[in-house]
Amino acid sequence: MVSGRWWRGLLLGASILSAPARAETFEQVLERVAAAHPRIVAAQQLTRAGRADVRAAKSSYRPQFGVETDLGWDDGNSSRSSGFALLPEAKVSQLVYDGGRTPAEIRRRRLRVDLLGVQEQAALADLSQQLAAAWIDHARAAELIDIGTQQVAALEALDRLVVEIASFDRGRASDVVMVESRLEQARTALQTREITLAEARGRIREVSTLPVEPQGSVPDIAGALPETAENGEAMAAGSPAVRSADIEVAENAEAVKGTRNWWLPQLALEGARTSERTVEGDTRLFNGFAVRLRASALPFDSGGGRARHEAARAELESAESSATLARTSLGAQVRRLWTFQAQRRARLPSLAGLIARADDARNIVFEQFRLGRRTILDLLGYELERFNVRAQLVNERFDIAQTQYQLMGVLGRIYPAVVGGPMIGPGARP
């Protein structure tokens, strides 16, 4: 019975593994990535851990209950015999003042939660950009394969024509060699594009960690782009990279505040039930009550407190420098990408017009070739040109899409632009 179940389970697993990948669009895969990608899940768990750290820091300013025990030998005196003494004490302690260290630590950990939330958004933005880049390469390769297939078919038809001509005109036998050479080159180029398609499909599955079969191209997000380069630079201030840098500055500023007053005392109000050893040597458990203000200070710690404060200040200055760099470099990158895609979009109509002109020129040369007024090299040149123009237009369109998605990826806005929903938020603050 057990072996039968094991065998059925093995067959079920094999059928699942051998099942073909499901065809999905870019939007569908992106939604699945945002919902369950291991990198997103890991970032969410880090945010959850950060919230727990905030609760742990807050607990320092809440009442603490504990039990302390003194166990040791009591030598006794003239009125009390010697012996072992066990003196437990139950106490409730409330922190009153510690030089601002605990409030600063609470604020720092809250900022850390905000930072982890932004890093979660940054992870989704990065995955979206990687997925879009691979998907664009896949769609580009698919269209180039269509063009390559058309080119091979056109050259095969031309090959049949020159073979027919050479059958009654032996002086045209060299035409067959040249056409078949060009045909072989076209077939090789088509195979290369098929390899590129398979590689892009593999990258999509690698990035998404999903066994998908890409379907279609990426959505057109031109309408979601900033209207001007200046608007793009302004939007860069809300990008995950800049927000992370700004939060790190604020977090390090709280660390400086927390280490500044390292030498100030810590005051705690305590209420305790105490135990004592009587004159007769008896131990009376929890028979006393005490209320006290406990103060602890470490005015000299061999320079440790001052060194921690200096380290915090240095980290703050480093974070401020990194934030300035992130804001400046990201703004320049956004302006460059926006300008690049705008300039290339402007020349798309002229490239599209070249296709019709290249077809007309090829048809004219083809008729002249059939009449013997043009050589096969002339015809092959125009034949190559008309397919090169088509490939150039395809590459131009996908290069523009690549740049646009790169721009929106830098701004962290691919997901809302494609899916129509907001970026994954950091959630409510604890």
ZINORSUL-V624571 format. One record per residue. N is the residue number from 1. RES is the residue in one letter. PHI is phi in radians with two decimals (999 if undefined). D_FIRST is the distance of its C-alpha to the first C-alpha in Angstrom with 1 decimal. Layout:
BEGIN
n:N res:RES phi:PHI d_first:D_FIRST
n:N res:RES phi:PHI d_first:D_FIRST
END
This chain:
BEGIN
n:1 res:M phi:999 d_first:0.0
n:2 res:V phi:-1.14 d_first:3.8
n:3 res:S phi:-1.13 d_first:5.5
n:4 res:G phi:-1.12 d_first:5.1
n:5 res:R phi:-1.11 d_first:6.4
n:6 res:W phi:-1.06 d_first:8.7
n:7 res:W phi:-1.19 d_first:10.0
n:8 res:R phi:-1.13 d_first:10.8
n:9 res:G phi:-1.12 d_first:12.5
n:10 res:L phi:-1.14 d_first:14.3
n:11 res:L phi:-1.12 d_first:15.6
n:12 res:L phi:-1.12 d_first:16.7
n:13 res:G phi:-1.10 d_first:18.5
n:14 res:A phi:-1.15 d_first:20.1
n:15 res:S phi:-1.18 d_first:21.3
n:16 res:I phi:-1.17 d_first:22.9
n:17 res:L phi:-1.15 d_first:24.6
n:18 res:S phi:-1.54 d_first:25.9
n:19 res:A phi:-1.17 d_first:27.2
n:20 res:P phi:-1.19 d_first:31.0
n:21 res:A phi:-1.17 d_first:33.1
n:22 res:R phi:-1.45 d_first:34.5
n:23 res:A phi:-1.28 d_first:38.3
n:24 res:E phi:-2.42 d_first:40.0
n:25 res:T phi:-1.48 d_first:43.6
n:26 res:F phi:-1.06 d_first:45.2
n:27 res:E phi:-1.08 d_first:45.5
n:28 res:Q phi:-1.12 d_first:41.8
n:29 res:V phi:-1.17 d_first:40.8
n:30 res:L phi:-1.10 d_first:43.5
n:31 res:E phi:-1.12 d_first:42.3
n:32 res:R phi:-1.17 d_first:38.7
n:33 res:V phi:-1.11 d_first:40.2
n:34 res:A phi:-1.13 d_first:42.3
n:35 res:A phi:-1.50 d_first:39.4
n:36 res:A phi:-2.52 d_first:36.7
n:37 res:H phi:-1.16 d_first:38.1
n:38 res:P phi:-0.95 d_first:37.3
n:39 res:R phi:-1.19 d_first:41.0
n:40 res:I phi:-1.19 d_first:41.8
n:41 res:V phi:-1.07 d_first:39.2
n:42 res:A phi:-1.08 d_first:40.5
n:43 res:A phi:-1.13 d_first:44.0
n:44 res:Q phi:-1.14 d_first:43.0
n:45 res:Q phi:-1.19 d_first:41.5
n:46 res:L phi:-1.12 d_first:44.8
n:47 res:T phi:-1.10 d_first:46.7
n:48 res:R phi:-1.08 d_first:44.7
n:49 res:A phi:-1.11 d_first:45.4
n:50 res:G phi:-1.10 d_first:49.1
n:51 res:R phi:-1.11 d_first:49.2
n:52 res:A phi:-1.13 d_first:47.8
n:53 res:D phi:-1.10 d_first:50.6
n:54 res:V phi:-1.11 d_first:53.2
n:55 res:R phi:-1.09 d_first:52.0
n:56 res:A phi:-1.14 d_first:52.1
n:57 res:A phi:-1.19 d_first:55.7
n:58 res:K phi:-1.11 d_first:56.8
n:59 res:S phi:-1.10 d_first:55.6
n:60 res:S phi:-1.14 d_first:58.5
n:61 res:Y phi:-1.74 d_first:60.9
n:62 res:R phi:-2.01 d_first:59.2
n:63 res:P phi:-1.00 d_first:59.7
n:64 res:Q phi:-2.06 d_first:57.9
n:65 res:F phi:-2.02 d_first:57.2
n:66 res:G phi:-2.75 d_first:56.7
n:67 res:V phi:-2.18 d_first:57.5
n:68 res:E phi:-2.08 d_first:59.6
n:69 res:T phi:-2.36 d_first:60.4
n:70 res:D phi:-1.83 d_first:63.2
n:71 res:L phi:-2.19 d_first:62.5
n:72 res:G phi:-3.09 d_first:65.2
n:73 res:W phi:-1.63 d_first:68.1
n:74 res:D phi:-1.92 d_first:71.2
n:75 res:D phi:-1.19 d_first:74.4
n:76 res:G phi:1.33 d_first:76.0
n:77 res:N phi:-2.68 d_first:79.8
n:78 res:S phi:-1.17 d_first:82.7
n:79 res:S phi:-1.96 d_first:81.1
n:80 res:R phi:-2.49 d_first:77.4
n:81 res:S phi:-1.29 d_first:75.7
n:82 res:S phi:-1.42 d_first:73.4
n:83 res:G phi:2.76 d_first:69.6
n:84 res:F phi:-1.27 d_first:66.3
n:85 res:A phi:-2.19 d_first:66.0
n:86 res:L phi:-2.09 d_first:63.0
n:87 res:L phi:-2.15 d_first:64.2
n:88 res:P phi:-1.30 d_first:61.5
n:89 res:E phi:-2.50 d_first:62.4
n:90 res:A phi:-1.81 d_first:60.6
n:91 res:K phi:-2.47 d_first:62.0
n:92 res:V phi:-1.99 d_first:61.6
n:93 res:S phi:-2.15 d_first:62.8
n:94 res:Q phi:-2.24 d_first:63.8
n:95 res:L phi:-1.17 d_first:64.8
n:96 res:V phi:-1.86 d_first:68.2
n:97 res:Y phi:-2.76 d_first:69.3
n:98 res:D phi:-2.52 d_first:68.2
n:99 res:G phi:1.34 d_first:70.5
n:100 res:G phi:1.46 d_first:68.3
n:101 res:R phi:-1.21 d_first:65.6
n:102 res:T phi:-1.18 d_first:62.8
n:103 res:P phi:-1.01 d_first:63.8
n:104 res:A phi:-1.13 d_first:64.0
n:105 res:E phi:-1.19 d_first:60.5
n:106 res:I phi:-1.10 d_first:59.1
n:107 res:R phi:-1.11 d_first:60.8
n:108 res:R phi:-1.10 d_first:59.7
n:109 res:R phi:-1.24 d_first:56.0
n:110 res:R phi:-1.12 d_first:56.4
n:111 res:L phi:-1.13 d_first:57.8
n:112 res:R phi:-1.11 d_first:54.9
n:113 res:V phi:-1.09 d_first:52.5
n:114 res:D phi:-1.04 d_first:54.7
n:115 res:L phi:-1.11 d_first:54.5
n:116 res:L phi:-1.13 d_first:50.7
n:117 res:G phi:-1.12 d_first:50.7
n:118 res:V phi:-1.18 d_first:53.0
n:119 res:Q phi:-1.14 d_first:51.0
n:120 res:E phi:-1.12 d_first:48.0
n:121 res:Q phi:-1.13 d_first:50.2
n:122 res:A phi:-1.11 d_first:51.3
n:123 res:A phi:-1.11 d_first:47.7
n:124 res:L phi:-1.15 d_first:47.1
n:125 res:A phi:-1.11 d_first:50.5
n:126 res:D phi:-1.18 d_first:49.8
n:127 res:L phi:-1.12 d_first:46.3
n:128 res:S phi:-1.09 d_first:48.0
n:129 res:Q phi:-1.19 d_first:50.7
n:130 res:Q phi:-1.10 d_first:48.4
n:131 res:L phi:-1.13 d_first:46.2
n:132 res:A phi:-1.12 d_first:49.4
n:133 res:A phi:-1.07 d_first:50.8
n:134 res:A phi:-1.18 d_first:47.7
n:135 res:W phi:-1.17 d_first:47.5
n:136 res:I phi:-1.11 d_first:51.2
n:137 res:D phi:-1.08 d_first:50.9
n:138 res:H phi:-1.17 d_first:48.1
n:139 res:A phi:-1.14 d_first:50.2
n:140 res:R phi:-1.08 d_first:53.2
n:141 res:A phi:-1.09 d_first:51.5
n:142 res:A phi:-1.11 d_first:50.2
n:143 res:E phi:-1.21 d_first:53.8
n:144 res:L phi:-1.17 d_first:55.3
n:145 res:I phi:-1.14 d_first:52.8
n:146 res:D phi:-1.05 d_first:54.2
n:147 res:I phi:-1.14 d_first:57.7
n:148 res:G phi:-1.10 d_first:56.9
n:149 res:T phi:-1.12 d_first:55.4
n:150 res:Q phi:-1.10 d_first:58.6
n:151 res:Q phi:-1.16 d_first:60.7
n:152 res:V phi:-1.08 d_first:58.9
n:153 res:A phi:-1.10 d_first:59.3
n:154 res:A phi:-1.15 d_first:63.0
n:155 res:L phi:-1.22 d_first:63.6
n:156 res:E phi:-1.13 d_first:61.9
n:157 res:A phi:-1.13 d_first:64.3
n:158 res:L phi:-1.17 d_first:67.2
n:159 res:D phi:-1.09 d_first:66.1
n:160 res:R phi:-1.11 d_first:66.3
n:161 res:L phi:-1.17 d_first:69.7
n:162 res:V phi:-1.23 d_first:71.2
n:163 res:V phi:-1.12 d_first:69.8
n:164 res:E phi:-1.14 d_first:71.5
n:165 res:I phi:-1.15 d_first:74.7
n:166 res:A phi:-1.18 d_first:74.6
n:167 res:S phi:-1.19 d_first:74.3
n:168 res:F phi:-2.06 d_first:77.9
n:169 res:D phi:-2.31 d_first:79.2
n:170 res:R phi:-1.13 d_first:78.5
n:171 res:G phi:-1.24 d_first:80.1
n:172 res:R phi:-1.75 d_first:77.1
n:173 res:A phi:-1.11 d_first:74.6
n:174 res:S phi:-1.14 d_first:74.3
n:175 res:D phi:-1.09 d_first:73.1
n:176 res:V phi:-1.09 d_first:69.9
n:177 res:V phi:-1.08 d_first:69.3
n:178 res:M phi:-1.19 d_first:69.8
n:179 res:V phi:-1.18 d_first:67.7
n:180 res:E phi:-1.18 d_first:64.8
n:181 res:S phi:-1.12 d_first:65.1
n:182 res:R phi:-1.16 d_first:64.9
n:183 res:L phi:-1.13 d_first:62.0
n:184 res:E phi:-1.14 d_first:60.0
n:185 res:Q phi:-1.09 d_first:60.8
n:186 res:A phi:-1.14 d_first:59.5
n:187 res:R phi:-1.15 d_first:56.2
n:188 res:T phi:-1.13 d_first:55.8
n:189 res:A phi:-1.10 d_first:56.5
n:190 res:L phi:-1.15 d_first:54.0
n:191 res:Q phi:-1.11 d_first:51.3
n:192 res:T phi:-1.08 d_first:52.3
n:193 res:R phi:-1.18 d_first:51.8
n:194 res:E phi:-1.16 d_first:48.4
n:195 res:I phi:-1.14 d_first:47.5
n:196 res:T phi:-1.07 d_first:49.0
n:197 res:L phi:-1.08 d_first:46.9
n:198 res:A phi:-1.13 d_first:43.6
n:199 res:E phi:-1.15 d_first:44.8
n:200 res:A phi:-1.15 d_first:45.7
n:201 res:R phi:-1.07 d_first:42.3
n:202 res:G phi:-1.11 d_first:40.7
n:203 res:R phi:-1.16 d_first:43.1
n:204 res:I phi:-1.07 d_first:42.2
n:205 res:R phi:-1.19 d_first:38.5
n:206 res:E phi:-1.17 d_first:39.5
n:207 res:V phi:-1.21 d_first:41.7
n:208 res:S phi:-1.44 d_first:39.5
n:209 res:T phi:0.98 d_first:36.2
n:210 res:L phi:-2.26 d_first:34.8
n:211 res:P phi:-1.44 d_first:33.6
n:212 res:V phi:-1.72 d_first:36.4
n:213 res:E phi:-1.95 d_first:38.5
n:214 res:P phi:-1.04 d_first:42.1
n:215 res:Q phi:-2.23 d_first:43.9
n:216 res:G phi:1.32 d_first:47.6
n:217 res:S phi:-1.86 d_first:50.0
n:218 res:V phi:-1.41 d_first:50.7
n:219 res:P phi:-1.15 d_first:52.7
n:220 res:D phi:-1.37 d_first:56.5
n:221 res:I phi:-1.92 d_first:57.4
n:222 res:A phi:-1.03 d_first:61.2
n:223 res:G phi:-1.20 d_first:61.9
n:224 res:A phi:-1.61 d_first:60.3
n:225 res:L phi:-1.23 d_first:62.4
n:226 res:P phi:-1.03 d_first:65.4
n:227 res:E phi:-1.18 d_first:68.5
n:228 res:T phi:-2.36 d_first:70.5
n:229 res:A phi:-1.12 d_first:70.1
n:230 res:E phi:-1.14 d_first:71.8
n:231 res:N phi:-1.10 d_first:69.2
n:232 res:G phi:-1.11 d_first:66.5
n:233 res:E phi:-1.11 d_first:68.1
n:234 res:A phi:-1.17 d_first:68.3
n:235 res:M phi:-1.20 d_first:64.6
n:236 res:A phi:-1.08 d_first:63.8
n:237 res:A phi:-1.13 d_first:64.7
n:238 res:G phi:-1.73 d_first:61.6
n:239 res:S phi:-1.28 d_first:59.2
n:240 res:P phi:-1.00 d_first:56.4
n:241 res:A phi:-1.14 d_first:58.2
n:242 res:V phi:-1.23 d_first:61.5
n:243 res:R phi:-1.11 d_first:60.0
n:244 res:S phi:-1.07 d_first:57.9
n:245 res:A phi:-1.12 d_first:61.1
n:246 res:D phi:-1.16 d_first:63.1
n:247 res:I phi:-1.16 d_first:60.6
n:248 res:E phi:-1.10 d_first:60.5
n:249 res:V phi:-1.09 d_first:64.3
n:250 res:A phi:-1.11 d_first:64.1
n:251 res:E phi:-1.12 d_first:61.4
n:252 res:N phi:-1.21 d_first:63.5
n:253 res:A phi:-1.12 d_first:66.5
n:254 res:E phi:-1.19 d_first:64.8
n:255 res:A phi:-1.12 d_first:63.9
n:256 res:V phi:-1.12 d_first:67.6
n:257 res:K phi:-1.09 d_first:68.5
n:258 res:G phi:-1.22 d_first:66.0
n:259 res:T phi:-1.74 d_first:67.5
n:260 res:R phi:-1.14 d_first:71.1
n:261 res:N phi:-1.76 d_first:71.8
n:262 res:W phi:-1.08 d_first:70.0
n:263 res:W phi:-1.53 d_first:73.0
n:264 res:L phi:-1.26 d_first:73.2
n:265 res:P phi:-1.29 d_first:72.1
n:266 res:Q phi:-1.92 d_first:69.0
n:267 res:L phi:-1.99 d_first:69.9
n:268 res:A phi:-2.42 d_first:67.5
n:269 res:L phi:-1.62 d_first:68.4
n:270 res:E phi:-2.19 d_first:66.8
n:271 res:G phi:-2.16 d_first:66.6
n:272 res:A phi:-2.43 d_first:65.5
n:273 res:R phi:-1.79 d_first:65.2
n:274 res:T phi:-1.90 d_first:66.5
n:275 res:S phi:-2.06 d_first:66.5
n:276 res:E phi:-2.56 d_first:69.5
n:277 res:R phi:-1.91 d_first:70.8
n:278 res:T phi:-1.38 d_first:73.7
n:279 res:V phi:-1.08 d_first:76.8
n:280 res:E phi:-1.34 d_first:75.4
n:281 res:G phi:1.61 d_first:72.4
n:282 res:D phi:-1.45 d_first:70.0
n:283 res:T phi:-1.82 d_first:67.4
n:284 res:R phi:-1.88 d_first:67.3
n:285 res:L phi:-1.46 d_first:64.2
n:286 res:F phi:0.90 d_first:64.6
n:287 res:N phi:-1.76 d_first:68.0
n:288 res:G phi:-2.08 d_first:69.7
n:289 res:F phi:-2.34 d_first:69.6
n:290 res:A phi:-2.41 d_first:70.6
n:291 res:V phi:-2.14 d_first:71.1
n:292 res:R phi:-2.60 d_first:71.8
n:293 res:L phi:-1.88 d_first:72.0
n:294 res:R phi:-1.64 d_first:70.2
n:295 res:A phi:-2.10 d_first:71.5
n:296 res:S phi:-2.36 d_first:70.2
n:297 res:A phi:-2.45 d_first:71.8
n:298 res:L phi:-2.35 d_first:71.6
n:299 res:P phi:-1.15 d_first:74.9
n:300 res:F phi:-2.31 d_first:74.5
n:301 res:D phi:-2.27 d_first:71.1
n:302 res:S phi:1.09 d_first:72.5
n:303 res:G phi:1.53 d_first:72.3
n:304 res:G phi:-1.14 d_first:68.6
n:305 res:G phi:-1.10 d_first:69.1
n:306 res:R phi:-1.12 d_first:71.7
n:307 res:A phi:-1.13 d_first:69.6
n:308 res:R phi:-1.13 d_first:66.6
n:309 res:H phi:-1.16 d_first:69.0
n:310 res:E phi:-1.12 d_first:70.4
n:311 res:A phi:-1.12 d_first:66.9
n:312 res:A phi:-1.13 d_first:66.1
n:313 res:R phi:-1.14 d_first:69.3
n:314 res:A phi:-1.13 d_first:68.6
n:315 res:E phi:-1.16 d_first:65.1
n:316 res:L phi:-1.14 d_first:66.8
n:317 res:E phi:-1.11 d_first:69.3
n:318 res:S phi:-1.12 d_first:66.6
n:319 res:A phi:-1.13 d_first:64.6
n:320 res:E phi:-1.11 d_first:67.9
n:321 res:S phi:-1.14 d_first:68.6
n:322 res:S phi:-1.15 d_first:65.0
n:323 res:A phi:-1.16 d_first:65.3
n:324 res:T phi:-1.09 d_first:68.7
n:325 res:L phi:-1.11 d_first:67.2
n:326 res:A phi:-1.07 d_first:64.2
n:327 res:R phi:-1.14 d_first:66.5
n:328 res:T phi:-1.21 d_first:69.0
n:329 res:S phi:-1.17 d_first:66.6
n:330 res:L phi:-1.20 d_first:64.3
n:331 res:G phi:-1.07 d_first:67.3
n:332 res:A phi:-1.15 d_first:68.6
n:333 res:Q phi:-1.15 d_first:65.3
n:334 res:V phi:-1.09 d_first:65.0
n:335 res:R phi:-1.07 d_first:68.5
n:336 res:R phi:-1.11 d_first:67.9
n:337 res:L phi:-1.16 d_first:64.7
n:338 res:W phi:-1.12 d_first:66.3
n:339 res:T phi:-1.11 d_first:69.4
n:340 res:F phi:-1.09 d_first:67.5
n:341 res:Q phi:-1.22 d_first:65.4
n:342 res:A phi:-1.17 d_first:68.4
n:343 res:Q phi:-1.15 d_first:70.5
n:344 res:R phi:-1.29 d_first:67.9
n:345 res:R phi:-1.13 d_first:67.2
n:346 res:A phi:-1.15 d_first:71.0
n:347 res:R phi:-1.76 d_first:71.0
n:348 res:L phi:-1.09 d_first:68.1
n:349 res:P phi:-1.02 d_first:70.4
n:350 res:S phi:-1.17 d_first:72.5
n:351 res:L phi:-1.15 d_first:69.5
n:352 res:A phi:-1.11 d_first:68.3
n:353 res:G phi:-1.19 d_first:71.7
n:354 res:L phi:-1.16 d_first:71.6
n:355 res:I phi:-1.10 d_first:68.9
n:356 res:A phi:-1.11 d_first:71.2
n:357 res:R phi:-1.18 d_first:74.1
n:358 res:A phi:-1.15 d_first:72.1
n:359 res:D phi:-1.12 d_first:70.9
n:360 res:D phi:-1.09 d_first:74.5
n:361 res:A phi:-1.11 d_first:75.8
n:362 res:R phi:-1.12 d_first:73.2
n:363 res:N phi:-1.10 d_first:74.0
n:364 res:I phi:-1.12 d_first:77.7
n:365 res:V phi:-1.14 d_first:77.2
n:366 res:F phi:-1.11 d_first:75.0
n:367 res:E phi:-1.12 d_first:77.7
n:368 res:Q phi:-1.15 d_first:80.3
n:369 res:F phi:-1.15 d_first:78.0
n:370 res:R phi:-1.13 d_first:77.8
n:371 res:L phi:-1.52 d_first:81.6
n:372 res:G phi:1.48 d_first:81.9
n:373 res:R phi:-1.61 d_first:83.4
n:374 res:R phi:-2.27 d_first:80.5
n:375 res:T phi:-1.53 d_first:78.6
n:376 res:I phi:-1.14 d_first:74.9
n:377 res:L phi:-1.14 d_first:74.8
n:378 res:D phi:-1.07 d_first:76.3
n:379 res:L phi:-1.14 d_first:73.7
n:380 res:L phi:-1.09 d_first:70.8
n:381 res:G phi:-1.10 d_first:72.2
n:382 res:Y phi:-1.24 d_first:72.3
n:383 res:E phi:-1.11 d_first:68.9
n:384 res:L phi:-1.15 d_first:67.4
n:385 res:E phi:-1.10 d_first:69.3
n:386 res:R phi:-1.20 d_first:67.9
n:387 res:F phi:-1.42 d_first:64.3
n:388 res:N phi:-1.11 d_first:65.2
n:389 res:V phi:-1.11 d_first:66.7
n:390 res:R phi:-1.09 d_first:63.5
n:391 res:A phi:-1.13 d_first:61.4
n:392 res:Q phi:-1.11 d_first:64.0
n:393 res:L phi:-1.15 d_first:63.6
n:394 res:V phi:-1.08 d_first:59.8
n:395 res:N phi:-1.07 d_first:60.0
n:396 res:E phi:-1.13 d_first:62.7
n:397 res:R phi:-1.08 d_first:60.7
n:398 res:F phi:-1.34 d_first:57.6
n:399 res:D phi:-1.12 d_first:59.7
n:400 res:I phi:-1.12 d_first:61.2
n:401 res:A phi:-1.08 d_first:57.8
n:402 res:Q phi:-1.06 d_first:56.7
n:403 res:T phi:-1.16 d_first:59.8
n:404 res:Q phi:-1.12 d_first:59.4
n:405 res:Y phi:-1.22 d_first:55.8
n:406 res:Q phi:-1.13 d_first:56.9
n:407 res:L phi:-1.08 d_first:59.7
n:408 res:M phi:-1.21 d_first:57.5
n:409 res:G phi:-1.19 d_first:55.0
n:410 res:V phi:-1.08 d_first:57.8
n:411 res:L phi:-1.38 d_first:58.7
n:412 res:G phi:1.25 d_first:55.1
n:413 res:R phi:-2.18 d_first:55.2
n:414 res:I phi:-1.17 d_first:52.8
n:415 res:Y phi:-1.04 d_first:50.1
n:416 res:P phi:-1.14 d_first:52.6
n:417 res:A phi:-1.23 d_first:54.4
n:418 res:V phi:-1.57 d_first:51.3
n:419 res:V phi:-1.47 d_first:49.1
n:420 res:G phi:1.60 d_first:52.0
n:421 res:G phi:-1.95 d_first:50.8
n:422 res:P phi:-1.31 d_first:52.0
n:423 res:M phi:-1.11 d_first:50.8
n:424 res:I phi:-1.06 d_first:48.2
n:425 res:G phi:-1.56 d_first:50.4
n:426 res:P phi:-1.29 d_first:50.4
n:427 res:G phi:1.50 d_first:49.8
n:428 res:A phi:-1.26 d_first:51.9
n:429 res:R phi:-1.32 d_first:53.7
n:430 res:P phi:-1.24 d_first:52.6
END
